Amino acid sequence: MVRDYSAPSRKLLKTDGNLQAESTTISNTENLMKYMDLDQKGSSMAEYIWIDGTNGVRSKTKTLDKPCKDVKELSEWNFDGSSCGQAESGNSDVYLRPVAIYPDPFRRGDNILVLCECWDHDGTPNKFNYRHEAARLMNANSKQEPWFGLEQEYTLLGLDGRPYGWPKGGFPAPQGPYYCGVGTGKVYCRDIVEAHYKACLYAGINISGINAEVMPGQWEFQVGPCEGIELGDHLWMARFLVHRVAEEFGVIITFAPKPIPGDWNGAGLHTNVSTADMRKDDGLKSIESMMGKLEKRHIEHMEVYGEGNAERMTGEHETASMDKFSWAVADRGASVRIPRQCAAAGKGYFEDRRPASNADPYRITGMMMETMFGGLPDEKMSK
């Protein structure tokens, strides 16, 4: 079936006296395409993207008088932090410092996406700028050559707040046929997932794969392996892109760790970690040595591993207990899993299964570096 993107933007049904959105098609794509190839007269567009005070993404566009090939060429910008949960209205200016650029898969050509850090007027990182401290930790321990790979689970919702494709007023068949499923009734919104995959590849995001997940309407994409701070950058950009793609299909993306209560799987952000020592022969000893460090700081890790994680980490549905640390080979019910092939090879990586799907990758990877290799002294900031 071909979707009609020039159809009316929303269809409403009246149910029990309430208006509910049955379907939506936000973008009039055919009309838009008439303008996308217009000559920009040497100018280019830069979409400045940042993380707000609610762990979401925001963006706005700046016109550049020429194409930009290096992030150092870009100027700082600012925005109203009081409208993004990042500042008080009486002192609302927050500054955007570009840190990375990517080709824009929507506008294409010389247009770019610009990932930014948020800074306050006094020259200090905004309180929601977790990238800055994570980058310090990565730089201080660069000789460890940390590799990260994160598995981002997410759920696609209709405007009624229910997983896309679920029967109205009811539930689909129990879990079983949906994980890596193929066929009508087993997977939903594959068109969005495929569009997101291609957009990530075009933008240069190190996306390594996708798959349908255990709960119907839930999917996963993987980012990495990336070294150091690049993992957080690429994952946040992949999140921006999935929201932006879904916007054109009229579907909502949620990273809630337990979007549907009951006998349904939650959504995680499983974090795979490897260092130079872990990848050497007999690297398994290095991996196992980290388990004790992780156990000692279990509570501190859980504090930054996402909101609402207790609803997901019940010891069921392939999760460990929220309160107790555990590790094992090939056990998806443990806090940390050592893959069987790594145990057999005697080297490789481990998977921290505790982070929730809505956790900040900068906080996850920064905390991981701090736990494995120690913290840093307070930074002296200057305006």
C-alpha positions in Angstrom: 0.0 0.0 0.0 1.3 3.5 -0.9 0.9 6.0 1.8 -0.8 9.3 0.7 1.3 12.0 2.3 -0.9 14.7 0.7 -3.9 13.5 2.7 -5.5 15.6 5.4 -3.2 15.9 8.4 -5.4 14.2 10.9 -8.5 12.0 11.1 -10.6 12.2 14.3 -13.1 9.7 15.7 -15.6 10.3 18.4 -15.5 7.6 21.0 -17.5 7.9 24.2 -17.8 11.6 23.7 -14.1 12.2 23.3 -12.2 13.0 20.1 -9.3 10.6 19.5 -6.7 10.7 16.7 -7.0 7.6 14.6 -4.2 8.4 12.1 -2.0 11.3 11.1 0.1 12.3 8.2 2.0 15.4 9.1 4.1 16.1 6.0 2.7 17.0 2.6 5.8 15.5 1.0 4.9 15.9 -2.6 4.4 19.7 -2.1 7.6 20.0 -0.1 9.7 18.2 -2.8 8.9 21.0 -5.3 11.1 23.3 -3.2 13.9 21.0 -1.9 15.9 21.3 -5.1 15.8 25.1 -5.4 19.1 26.8 -5.8 20.3 28.2 -2.5 22.5 30.8 -4.2 25.7 29.7 -2.5 24.2 29.7 1.0 23.8 26.6 3.1 21.7 25.7 6.1 23.1 24.6 9.5 20.6 22.8 11.8 22.0 23.5 15.4 20.9 20.6 17.7 21.1 20.4 21.4 19.9 18.4 24.4 17.4 20.2 26.6 16.5 20.1 30.2 14.0 17.2 29.8 16.5 14.8 28.1 15.0 15.6 24.7 16.4 17.2 21.6 15.8 20.7 20.2 17.0 22.4 17.0 16.9 25.6 15.0 18.4 26.6 11.7 21.0 29.2 10.8 21.9 30.4 7.3 25.6 30.2 6.4 27.0 32.3 3.6 29.1 29.4 2.3 29.3 25.7 2.9 31.0 24.6 6.1 33.5 21.7 6.1 34.9 22.0 9.6 33.1 22.5 12.9 35.7 25.1 13.9 34.3 27.4 11.2 31.0 27.7 13.0 30.1 30.4 15.4 28.4 30.1 18.8 24.7 30.8 18.9 22.2 31.1 21.7 18.6 30.3 22.6 15.9 30.9 25.2 16.9 28.4 27.9 13.8 29.2 30.0 11.6 27.6 27.2 13.7 24.5 27.2 14.0 23.8 31.0 17.6 25.0 31.1 17.5 28.5 32.6 15.3 30.9 34.5 13.4 33.5 32.6 15.2 36.4 34.2 18.6 35.1 32.9 17.5 32.9 30.0 20.3 33.1 27.4 22.1 29.7 26.9 24.9 29.4 24.4 25.4 26.8 21.8 28.9 25.7 21.1 29.2 23.5 18.0 31.2 20.2 18.6 30.5 18.0 15.6 28.9 18.3 12.1 27.1 15.8 9.9 25.6 15.8 6.4 21.9 16.7 6.5 19.9 13.8 5.1 16.7 15.9 4.8 18.0 19.0 3.0 21.1 17.3 1.5 23.5 19.2 -0.6 25.9 21.4 1.4 23.5 21.6 4.3 24.6 20.2 7.7 23.5 19.1 11.1 25.4 20.6 14.0 25.6 18.9 17.4 26.2 21.5 20.1 27.0 21.7 23.8 25.1 24.1 26.0 27.0 26.7 28.0 25.9 29.4 30.5 26.7 33.1 30.3 29.4 32.8 33.0 31.5 30.4 30.9 30.5 27.2 32.7 28.7 24.2 31.2 24.9 24.3 31.5 23.8 21.9 34.3 22.3 19.6 31.6 25.5 19.6 29.6 26.8 16.1 30.5 29.0 15.9 27.4 31.6 18.2 28.8 32.6 16.1 31.8 32.3 12.9 29.8 34.8 14.3 27.2 37.2 15.2 30.0 37.1 11.7 31.3 37.6 10.2 27.8 40.5 12.6 27.1 42.2 11.8 30.4 42.0 8.1 29.8 42.5 8.0 26.0 45.4 5.6 26.3 42.9 3.0 27.5 41.3 3.2 24.0 37.7 2.8 25.2 35.2 1.4 22.7 31.5 1.6 23.3 28.5 0.1 21.5 25.0 1.0 22.6 21.8 -0.8 21.8 19.0 1.7 21.6 15.5 0.3 22.1 12.5 2.5 21.5 8.7 2.2 21.0 6.6 3.8 18.2 3.3 5.2 19.4 0.2 6.5 17.7 -1.4 9.8 18.8 -3.5 7.9 21.2 -0.4 7.0 23.2 -0.6 3.3 22.4 2.1 1.3 20.5 1.5 1.7 16.8 -0.3 -1.2 15.3 -1.9 -2.4 18.5 -5.7 -3.1 18.3 -7.9 -0.3 19.6 -9.3 -1.1 23.0 -7.3 -4.4 23.2 -4.0 -6.1 23.1 -2.0 -8.1 20.5 -1.2 -11.7 20.9 1.4 -12.5 23.6 5.1 -11.9 23.0 6.9 -14.5 21.0 6.6 -13.9 17.3 7.7 -10.3 17.2 11.4 -10.4 18.0 13.2 -10.1 14.7 9.9 -10.8 13.2 8.9 -10.7 9.5 5.4 -10.3 8.1 2.2 -8.5 8.6 0.9 -8.8 12.2 4.5 -9.4 13.5 6.1 -6.1 12.8 4.9 -2.5 12.6 6.4 0.7 11.1 9.2 -1.0 9.2 9.1 1.9 6.7 10.0 4.4 9.5 12.8 2.1 10.7 14.3 1.7 7.2 14.0 5.5 6.6 15.9 6.2 9.8 18.5 3.6 9.0 19.3 5.2 5.6 19.2 8.7 7.2 21.8 7.7 9.7 24.1 6.1 7.1 23.8 9.3 4.9 24.7 11.5 7.9 27.7 9.4 8.7 26.4 8.0 12.0 28.1 4.7 13.0 24.9 2.8 13.1 25.7 -0.9 13.0 22.3 -2.6 12.7 18.6 -2.7 13.5 16.0 -5.3 14.6 12.4 -5.6 15.7 12.2 -6.2 19.4 10.2 -8.5 21.8 7.2 -6.2 22.3 5.2 -5.4 19.1 5.8 -1.8 18.1 9.2 -1.8 19.7 12.5 -1.7 17.7 16.2 -1.4 18.3 19.1 0.2 16.5 22.7 -0.2 17.5 25.4 2.5 17.4 29.1 1.7 17.6 31.6 0.6 18.2 32.8 4.1 18.7 35.8 5.3 20.6 35.4 7.7 23.5 33.1 10.7 23.3 32.1 9.9 19.7 29.6 7.2 20.9 27.5 9.8 22.8 27.6 12.2 19.9 26.5 9.5 17.4 23.8 8.1 19.6 22.3 11.5 20.3 22.3 12.3 16.6 20.6 9.0 15.9 17.9 9.9 18.4 17.4 13.3 16.7 17.1 11.5 13.4 14.6 9.0 14.5 12.4 11.7 16.0 12.8 13.8 12.8 11.9 10.8 10.5 8.9 9.8 12.6 7.7 13.4 12.5 7.1 13.0 8.7 5.1 9.8 9.3 3.0 11.2 12.1 4.3 8.7 14.6 5.6 9.4 18.1 8.9 8.0 19.4 9.2 7.2 23.0 12.3 6.0 24.9 10.3 5.2 28.1 11.8 2.1 29.8 8.4 0.5 30.5 5.9 2.0 28.0 3.3 -0.7 28.7 2.8 -2.2 32.2 2.3 -5.9 32.6 3.7 -8.9 30.8 5.5 -6.9 28.1 9.2 -6.3 27.7 10.6 -2.9 28.7 13.1 -0.9 26.7 16.8 -0.7 27.5 20.1 0.9 26.3 22.4 -2.1 26.7 26.0 -0.8 26.9 28.9 -2.8 25.4 32.3 -1.8 26.8 35.8 -2.7 25.7 39.3 -1.3 26.4 42.7 -2.0 24.9 43.5 -4.4 27.7 40.2 -6.3 27.3 41.0 -6.9 23.7 44.4 -8.4 24.3 45.1 -12.1 24.8 44.0 -13.0 28.3 41.8 -9.8 28.3 39.1 -11.8 30.1 41.1 -11.1 33.3 40.8 -7.4 32.7 37.0 -7.8 32.1 36.5 -9.8 35.3 38.5 -7.3 37.3 36.0 -4.6 36.3 33.1 -6.6 37.8 34.2 -5.8 41.4 34.5 -2.1 40.6 31.0 -2.1 39.0 29.5 -3.9 41.9 31.0 -1.3 44.4 29.3 1.6 42.5 26.1 -0.2 41.6 23.9 2.5 43.3 25.8 5.4 41.7 25.4 3.8 38.3 21.7 3.2 38.7 21.2 6.9 39.6 22.3 8.0 36.1 21.0 5.0 34.2 17.6 6.6 33.3 14.3 7.6 34.9 11.6 5.0 35.5 14.1 2.2 35.3 12.7 0.5 38.4 9.5 -0.3 36.5 11.7 -2.1 33.9 14.3 -3.8 36.2 12.1 -6.3 38.0 14.2 -9.4 37.5 11.8 -10.5 34.8 11.6 -9.9 31.0 15.4 -10.3 30.6 16.3 -7.8 33.3 18.2 -8.1 36.6 17.1 -6.8 40.0 17.3 -3.1 40.4 18.8 -3.4 43.9 21.4 -6.1 43.5 24.4 -6.3 41.1 25.2 -9.6 39.3 27.3 -10.7 36.4 27.6 -14.0 34.5 28.5 -15.5 31.1 25.7 -15.5 28.6 23.0 -14.6 31.2 20.6 -11.9 30.0 19.1 -11.9 33.4 22.3 -10.5 35.0 23.2 -6.9 35.5 26.3 -7.4 33.3 26.7 -10.1 30.7 29.9 -11.5 29.4 29.1 -12.9 25.9 29.9 -16.5 25.6 32.1 -16.0 22.5 34.3 -13.6 24.6 34.6 -16.0 27.5 35.6 -18.7 25.0 38.1 -16.4 23.3 39.4 -15.1 26.6 39.1 -11.5 25.5 36.7 -9.0 24.1 34.0 -6.9 25.9 31.2 -7.0 28.5 27.6 -5.8 28.2 26.0 -3.6 31.0 22.3 -4.4 30.7 21.2 -2.0 33.4 20.8 1.3 31.5 17.2 2.3 30.6 16.4 3.3 27.1 16.0 7.0 28.1 19.4 7.2 29.8 21.9 9.8 28.6 24.8 8.1 26.8 27.2 10.7 28.0 26.3 10.0 31.6 26.5 6.2 31.0 29.9 6.2 29.3 31.3 8.9 31.6 30.3 7.0 34.7 31.8 3.8 33.2 35.1 5.5 32.7 35.1 7.0 36.2 34.3 3.6 37.7 37.0 1.8 35.7 39.8 4.3 35.9 39.0 6.9 38.5 37.5 10.4 38.6 39.1 13.7 37.8 39.7 16.8 40.0 37.3 19.7 39.7 37.8 21.8 36.6 38.8 25.5 36.9 36.6 27.4 34.6 37.2 30.8 33.2 34.9 33.1 31.2 
